[in-house]
Amino acid sequence: MLVPLADIPYGPLAVGLMEELDRELSRLGYTMIQYGARRLKGVAAARAWAELRPVAVLAPAGRLTRQAVDVLRSAGTKAMIGIGVVGWSSEIVSTVTMDHAGIGAMAAEHLLARGSRTLSAIVPAEDGLRDMGLRRAAGVRRVAAARGVPYTQMDLAFSETAAAARLDAWRAAGISGDGRTKHGVFAYNDDYAMLLMAVLADNGLSVPGDVAVVGCDDLPLAKLLRPRLTTVRLNVTNAPAVLAQTLDQVVKKGVTRRPRLALWTHALVERDST
């Protein structure tokens, strides 16, 4: 099975998923190959992948155009699954969906329940992460609009300098450090949350007194921070096995329907940063 690499940085969660998927596919008799050329899509991508004669392909949905699927089918590829987002569907290939907006909405609801009077969402400035960041921020924005609270999107590169500059803008907008106006921030993931918390501490602002922070991924370090980080945990335990079995079913049985799989759920893990 061929897994084209996406043009994004791979964190511990994604790496672990790929390793577990490799094990599940091996158990079913397949060899998983990860392929580079991260920016190729459409027919150009399909022709490159087809040279390896893969029996199955798992790729971002935007790279599996109708013409690309035709090229792969001509090369003997029997199963193709596109990775998309909730609300998106394809009449061409089977899909795996991820609810990024739901993650942001869950974080926002928690921040408001814990007393935040305004909401912000960090969107990574890096190209590889920005699309997911915008989708998660959309969930925060949706909750803010529904509840009638101010919302700000924070485009942020992963550096202390960039975060400190953003903090200056925040101060200009009214963060005083007196604990009277509590701002809630969904920080895209745990890495960005840790960056934000470090800069806040360096500048005399308290978490959660002045700024409440929620991350995502529930990395092991989240419990070692002080204050411990509230985060959204992605439950991905069964995802590799279900995905491998679905591919195997399509390859071996020639299933004609195009299943839509929502392979993981998310849950809030409340700690001390909110």
C-alpha positions in Angstrom: 0.0 0.0 0.0 1.3 3.5 -0.9 1.0 6.4 1.5 2.1 9.7 -0.2 3.6 12.0 2.4 1.7 15.3 2.9 3.4 18.7 2.9 3.1 19.1 6.7 5.4 18.5 9.7 4.7 15.1 11.3 4.4 15.2 15.0 4.5 12.3 17.5 0.8 11.5 17.1 1.0 11.3 13.3 4.2 9.3 13.4 2.7 6.8 15.9 -0.4 6.4 13.7 1.7 5.6 10.6 3.8 3.1 12.6 0.7 1.3 13.9 -0.9 1.3 10.4 2.2 -0.3 9.0 2.0 -3.0 11.7 -1.7 -3.6 10.9 -1.1 -3.8 7.2 1.8 -6.2 7.6 -0.4 -8.4 9.7 -2.8 -8.6 6.7 0.0 -9.3 4.3 0.7 -5.9 2.8 3.8 -3.7 2.6 3.3 -0.1 3.3 5.5 2.4 1.3 5.7 6.1 2.2 6.3 8.2 -0.9 7.9 11.7 -1.1 7.2 14.4 -3.7 4.9 16.0 -1.2 3.6 18.8 -3.4 2.5 16.6 -6.4 -1.2 16.2 -6.9 -3.7 15.2 -9.5 -2.4 13.4 -12.6 1.2 14.2 -12.0 1.1 12.6 -8.6 -0.9 9.6 -9.8 1.6 8.9 -12.6 4.5 9.0 -10.1 2.6 6.7 -7.7 1.5 4.3 -10.5 5.1 3.5 -11.3 5.2 1.5 -8.1 2.0 -0.4 -9.0 0.4 0.0 -5.6 -2.6 -2.2 -4.8 -4.0 0.6 -2.6 -3.4 4.3 -2.0 -4.1 6.4 1.1 -3.7 10.1 0.3 -5.1 13.6 1.1 -8.4 13.8 -0.7 -7.4 16.9 -2.7 -4.7 14.9 -4.4 -7.1 12.2 -5.7 -8.8 14.0 -8.5 -11.0 12.0 -11.0 -8.2 12.0 -13.5 -5.7 10.8 -10.9 -8.0 8.0 -9.9 -8.4 6.9 -13.5 -4.6 6.7 -13.9 -4.2 4.6 -10.7 -7.0 2.3 -11.7 -5.3 1.8 -15.1 -2.2 0.8 -13.2 -4.1 -1.8 -11.2 -4.7 0.0 -8.0 -7.8 -1.5 -6.4 -8.4 0.6 -3.3 -8.1 4.4 -2.8 -9.0 6.3 0.3 -8.9 10.1 0.6 -8.3 11.9 3.8 -10.7 14.7 4.2 -12.7 16.7 6.8 -16.2 16.4 8.3 -18.7 17.8 5.9 -16.7 16.8 2.9 -17.5 13.8 0.7 -16.3 12.3 -2.5 -18.2 10.5 -5.2 -14.8 9.2 -6.5 -13.1 7.5 -3.6 -13.7 6.3 -0.1 -13.0 8.9 2.6 -11.6 9.2 6.1 -12.8 12.3 7.8 -11.4 14.4 10.6 -13.5 16.9 12.6 -11.0 19.8 13.1 -13.8 22.4 13.6 -15.3 20.1 16.3 -11.9 20.1 18.2 -11.8 23.9 18.2 -15.5 24.2 19.3 -15.0 21.8 22.2 -12.0 23.9 23.4 -14.0 27.1 23.0 -17.0 25.8 25.0 -14.7 24.7 27.8 -12.9 28.1 27.9 -16.2 29.9 28.2 -17.5 27.5 30.9 -14.3 28.3 32.9 -14.9 32.0 32.8 -13.2 33.4 29.7 -14.8 36.6 28.4 -13.0 36.6 25.1 -11.8 33.9 22.8 -8.8 33.6 20.5 -7.5 30.8 18.3 -3.9 30.4 17.2 -3.4 29.5 13.6 0.1 28.4 12.7 1.8 30.6 10.1 3.6 27.6 8.6 2.1 26.5 5.3 2.0 22.8 6.2 -0.1 23.4 9.3 -2.1 26.5 8.3 -5.1 24.6 6.7 -5.7 22.5 9.8 -5.2 25.5 12.0 -7.9 27.5 10.1 -10.3 24.6 10.4 -9.8 24.4 14.1 -10.1 28.1 14.5 -13.4 28.0 12.6 -14.8 25.9 15.4 -13.7 28.5 18.0 -15.1 31.3 15.8 -18.5 29.5 15.5 -18.8 29.2 19.3 -17.8 32.8 19.8 -20.4 34.0 17.4 -23.1 31.8 18.9 -22.4 33.0 22.4 -21.8 36.7 21.5 -18.2 37.0 22.8 -15.3 38.8 21.1 -13.1 36.5 18.9 -9.6 37.1 17.6 -7.6 34.9 15.2 -3.9 34.8 16.0 -1.6 33.9 13.1 1.6 32.8 14.7 4.9 31.4 13.6 6.4 28.9 16.0 9.0 31.1 17.7 9.3 33.0 21.0 10.0 36.2 19.1 6.7 35.9 17.1 4.7 35.0 20.2 6.2 37.9 22.2 5.3 40.3 19.4 1.7 39.0 19.4 1.6 39.5 23.2 2.4 43.2 22.7 -0.6 43.4 20.4 -2.7 41.7 23.1 -1.6 44.2 25.7 -2.6 47.0 23.4 -6.0 45.3 23.1 -6.5 45.3 26.9 -4.7 42.4 28.7 -3.5 44.2 31.8 -2.3 41.3 34.0 -4.7 42.3 36.8 -6.7 39.0 36.5 -10.0 40.9 36.0 -10.5 40.1 32.3 -9.8 36.5 31.5 -8.9 35.7 27.9 -9.3 32.2 26.5 -7.0 30.8 23.9 -7.2 27.6 21.9 -3.6 27.2 20.9 -4.0 24.7 17.9 -2.0 22.0 19.5 0.1 21.3 22.7 3.3 22.6 21.1 1.8 26.0 20.4 0.2 26.0 23.9 3.6 25.4 25.5 5.1 28.2 23.5 2.4 30.6 24.5 2.5 29.7 28.2 6.3 30.2 28.2 6.0 33.7 26.7 3.1 34.6 29.0 5.2 33.6 32.1 8.2 35.5 30.8 6.0 38.6 30.6 4.3 38.4 34.0 1.0 37.1 32.9 -0.6 34.2 34.8 -2.2 31.0 33.4 -5.1 30.6 34.0 -5.6 33.9 35.9 -5.1 36.3 33.0 -5.1 33.9 30.1 -6.6 30.4 30.0 -5.0 28.0 27.5 -6.2 24.8 25.8 -4.0 22.7 23.6 -4.6 19.6 21.5 -3.0 16.1 21.2 -2.5 15.4 25.0 1.3 14.9 24.6 3.1 13.4 27.6 4.6 16.8 28.4 1.2 18.3 28.9 1.1 16.7 32.4 4.6 17.9 33.2 4.0 21.6 32.6 3.2 23.9 35.5 0.4 24.7 35.3 -0.6 21.3 33.8 -2.1 21.8 30.3 -5.7 21.4 29.5 -5.9 19.8 26.1 -8.1 17.9 23.6 -7.2 14.3 23.4 -7.7 12.5 20.1 -8.8 8.9 20.5 -7.0 7.1 17.7 -6.6 3.7 19.3 -8.7 1.7 16.8 -8.1 3.9 13.7 -5.1 2.0 12.1 -6.8 -1.4 12.5 -10.1 -0.2 11.0 -8.4 1.6 8.1 -6.2 -1.5 7.3 -9.3 -3.8 7.4 -11.3 -1.5 5.2 -8.5 -1.4 2.6 -8.1 -5.2 2.7 -11.9 -5.6 2.2 -11.9 -3.4 -0.9 -8.8 -5.0 -2.3 -9.9 -8.6 -1.8 -13.6 -8.4 -2.2 -14.0 -5.7 -4.8 -16.4 -3.7 -2.6 -18.1 -1.2 -4.9 -19.6 1.1 -2.2 -17.4 4.0 -1.0 -17.3 3.9 2.8 -17.0 7.1 4.7 -15.0 6.5 7.9 -14.8 8.8 10.9 -12.0 7.0 12.6 -11.4 8.9 15.8 -13.2 10.9 18.4 -11.9 13.7 20.6 -12.4 14.5 24.3 -11.4 17.3 26.6 -8.8 16.6 29.3 -9.2 19.2 31.9 -6.1 20.2 33.9 -4.8 23.4 35.5 -4.3 25.8 32.5 -8.0 26.8 32.4 
